[in-house]
Amino acid sequence: MVAIGIDIGGTSIKGAAVNKEGLIIDTFSFMVNQGNSSDETISTLCKELNKFITKIKNKNKDIIGIGIGCAGAINSALGIVDYSNNLGWDNVPIKEMVEKATGFKVRITNDANAATIGEAKFGAGKEYSSLVLLTLGTGVGGGVIINHQLFEGNEGKGTELGHTVINFDGEMCTCGRRGCLEAYASATALIRNTKRAMETDPTSLMWSLVDGDLNKVDGRVAFDARRAGDTTASKVVNDYIFYLGEGILNLCNIFRPDAIILSGGIANEGKYLLDLLEEYCQTNHYGYTGASKTKIDKAILGYNAGMIGAAALFL
């Protein structure tokens, strides 16, 4: 018995057949043509999906359903992508379209929610009854599990944790507001601030790490230079920890989860990042310390979390 999990992103779509233990049996993927309409993209998805279904059936695996995690504002009850900026989709009835094309029952949720389910059921959060996942990538996404249940909010549009304001009238966010957590704690924000710091300090070690080319700056540069003792990089990282730490403390105060799980590229800094955040939260806590202190941990399913979590909508 397996479920198929689909992860729909702005540049690619990938899918996996996942068994009840959360193990991936097989996968498929294809690139998204940015110029295609939603109908064209979903038509391609269904063609690839039907080929994959045949492949899985030939392995004598029974398929119980197709789960989809999709970027954007998702009405999970109706199975509609209300709006996805990354995909350019508006009011797309994807559940109905995929069910009609494949003959299988379909469930859908936001992509960050799917990743949260994956980590909660089969990953770093499986020991906890309540947790918050923060994805630190191009933006900041999030998901919330309360008593082993995904919290989605009204029409499935809740838990946009990256769009909580932590610096009133601060940096402009892609959502159109200023001062969002995403505008300070995303990889995009870290890269922006790294470049700014480099431009003000031509002697910084960060320049040599990118061969003098600002276009090569990524989320690792400031951390690598800080580890080597660069003072300018240290300020960039300290500022990043300040804003991410404040976001984490806000989540602790609101939800008091058993754990906050960090995923995305920046989370690959691992223990170095976690130790800095632990020190910050211990120093600036309200609602962080105590006998039931929230644990900050790193996700372990990587880029498979969305597919596994989408499949888990049926597992």
Beta strands, then each sheet from edge to edge (+ up, - down):
strand 1: 2-8
strand 2: 12-19
strand 3: 24-31
strand 4: 63-70
strand 5: 73-75
strand 6: 80-84
strand 7: 89-92
strand 8: 106-110
strand 9: 131-136
strand 10: 140-146
strand 11: 149-151
strand 12: 259-263
strand 13: 295-298
sheet 1: 3+ 2- 1+ 4+ 8+
sheet 2: 5+ 6- 7+
sheet 3: 11+ 10- 9+ 12+ 13+
end
